[in-house]
Amino acid sequence: MLVPKYGIIYSHISAWENEPHDHPSTPEEYKVNSEPHHHHHVPYDRHQRKDNYDIHSLESAFAFIAKYIESGEEYKP
């Protein structure tokens, strides 16, 4: 069982998101080319983001992670 700790940064494993972070006040290190779609690819570290051109739905996110869930293979970004 996963037990969330102290807020959102520590409660996620990995995330694909589609809210834009391209406001002029957004720090450059948080902007990605594929806005609004991006991937928080490092488990437990939402500050790191990657371009994401192919995961735009919950279904496609599950399709991506299915092999890790089914095989028990560790996800390594």
C-alpha positions in Angstrom: 0.0 0.0 0.0 1.2 3.5 -0.8 0.8 6.0 2.0 1.1 9.6 0.9 3.4 11.8 3.0 3.5 15.5 3.5 1.8 16.9 0.4 1.8 16.4 -3.3 5.6 16.2 -3.9 5.9 13.0 -1.8 2.6 11.4 -2.7 3.1 10.8 -6.4 5.0 8.0 -8.1 5.1 9.7 -11.6 2.7 11.9 -13.4 1.6 13.0 -16.9 -0.1 16.4 -16.8 -1.7 18.7 -19.2 -2.0 22.0 -17.4 0.2 24.7 -18.9 3.2 26.0 -17.0 4.1 28.6 -19.6 3.0 31.7 -17.7 5.7 34.5 -18.0 6.5 34.1 -14.3 7.2 30.3 -14.7 10.9 29.6 -14.1 12.7 28.4 -17.3 13.6 25.1 -15.8 9.9 24.2 -15.4 9.0 25.0 -19.0 8.9 22.2 -21.6 8.4 22.3 -25.4 5.4 20.1 -25.4 3.2 22.4 -23.2 0.7 21.9 -22.0 1.5 18.1 -22.0 4.4 17.1 -19.9 5.7 14.2 -17.8 7.0 14.4 -14.2 9.4 11.5 -15.0 11.3 11.2 -11.7 9.4 9.4 -9.0 8.7 11.6 -6.0 10.3 14.7 -7.6 7.6 16.8 -9.4 10.1 19.6 -10.1 11.7 17.6 -12.9 9.7 17.6 -16.1 10.1 16.1 -19.6 8.6 16.9 -23.0 5.7 14.6 -23.6 4.3 14.4 -27.2 2.4 11.1 -27.0 0.6 10.7 -23.6 -2.5 12.8 -23.7 -5.0 10.7 -21.9 -5.3 8.5 -18.8 -5.7 5.5 -21.1 -2.4 6.2 -22.9 -0.7 6.7 -19.5 -1.9 3.3 -18.3 -0.8 1.7 -21.5 2.7 3.1 -20.9 2.9 1.8 -17.3 1.1 -1.5 -17.9 4.3 -3.5 -18.5 5.9 -2.2 -15.3 2.8 -3.2 -13.3 2.4 -6.6 -14.9 6.1 -7.6 -14.9 7.3 -5.9 -11.7 10.1 -4.3 -13.7 11.4 -1.2 -12.0 10.7 2.1 -13.9 14.0 3.9 -14.5 13.6 7.4 -16.2 
